[in-house]
Amino acid sequence: MDYDSRAEERSNLTFEVWIQNLLRNAPEGLAGWLASQHWPGIPEKVEDEVAIMEYIAQHTSIPVPKVLGTGQCPVGPYIVMTYIEGKPMSRYLTDPSKETSSLRPDISLPTLKRTYFGMANIILELSKPAFPFIGALKKDDDDNWTVHKAPLTFNMNRLSQFSNIPVNVFTKQRFTTAAYYFEDLAQHHFHHLSLQRNNAIVDEQDCRKKYIARCLFRKLSRQISTEHCTGPFRLYCDDLKPDNILVDAPLLMVTGVVNWKFTYAAPWWLLLERPEDWDDDLNVFLERYMPRFHTFLEVLRDCEDLKIRRGHITPEQRLSKVMEKSIESGLFWICLALRHGSMFDRIYWRFIDERFYGPFESIEKRMGLLSEEEQVEFDLFCERKMEKKREGKLDVNYSIDELFEL
């Protein structure tokens, strides 16, 4: 489902205002001034990203910048952190001739495996800490780490920014079970369909198909998360990608990992991640992904073997087995669909629907699989969506000043 074009226009306007504020507040001296306010100060009590960076630095071997301070300045919230030497891993992986992320055709297998080994090590390190709840971390008054609220996910951020979904519709409390959390993530797709005013549907038939897909997917999300439903839960980063991993040259050893704002304690299923960005064309994605997937699994097993020999993880903490199994079971696609609002419908109808509900014959037969309550709501929902489509308006949920403070 495309994002709301009117919401995207407003987002671009907000960015222009932010740039103007930045220029008015002497950008050439801003970074130095902010650093001078905090060096060598002790990091303050902060929001999600700073808290998780502190936790990762204390409890894993992943190199992260040291936070020197955080606060609010004329252009919004900021974080001051130490500088880490290195270049983005993506520089060595991606094809510079392509506008979209694509693996460079001339990359050698040894280079690919070295970068994959660095990524595998990061994923395994993140999977070691265990938590009793799902959500964002912070230190409590006794200086102990606790999961205190629902996580901020990358998809929530995109829905707020480009679909104009008000943040107050998202659950605020931490989650006690994977079933509760997966159902909540599935509900985000309903928020996307019902609350995005423009570009959400093409016509009534399209609305019917999207409504049914979300009902059936929500049903699946309740069923798939029964195993290890009560945890323990592991750290997961929504935005862990080669752009945010710094490496040296020529050995491509990881020197640091940045950008942790979408990191939280989550069900271990969400650790089933792809080695790189994937393509909009799902058929192209499969063709390009599977060889990389098997290469990554091979490297991941090597990394697991090394960590087991050194006593850093136990054999039971291997991720490679569940990653491989996830493709066969369909869990991989469910996790991707849960986390990617803009591609949900393509993923659902291409990889999920027939796998779990049998051969597709008609929308009407799929409609029969809905609950009585969902069927009763169906006509009214489609009527409301068609009315919003005709209006072509945009609800203004926040002023530009309020957006700078979110």
Salt bridges, closest charged atoms under 4 A:
GLU44 OE2 - HIS38 ND1 3.69
ASP48 OD1 - LYS149 NZ 3.23
GLU54 OE2 - LYS139 NZ 2.90
ASP106 OD1 - ARG104 NE 2.98
GLU125 OE2 - LYS128 NZ 3.14
GLU125 OE2 - LYS307 NZ 2.65
ASP143 OD1 - LYS139 NZ 3.52
GLU183 OE2 - ARG222 NE 3.15
ASP184 OD2 - HIS188 NE2 3.22
ASP206 OD2 - LYS210 NZ 3.00
GLU227 OE2 - HIS228 NE2 3.48
ASP238 OD1 - ARG339 NE 3.10
ASP239 OD1 - LYS241 NZ 3.61
GLU273 OE2 - ARG274 NH1 2.10
GLU273 OE1 - ARG339 NH1 3.28
GLU276 OE1 - ARG292 NH1 2.94
ASP277 OD1 - ARG274 NH2 3.60
ASP279 OD1 - ARG288 NH1 2.67
GLU298 OE2 - LYS113 NZ 2.78
GLU304 OE1 - ARG318 NH1 3.01
ASP305 OD1 - ARG318 NH2 2.51
GLU324 OE1 - ARG301 NH2 3.14
ASP345 OD1 - ARG214 NH1 2.88
ASP353 OD2 - ARG366 NH2 2.77
GLU361 OE1 - LYS365 NZ 2.42
GLU364 OE2 - ARG208 NH2 3.38
GLU374 OE2 - ARG218 NH2 2.91
GLU377 OE2 - ARG384 NH2 2.75
GLU391 OE1 - ARG197 NH1 2.66
ASP395 OD2 - ARG197 NE 3.07
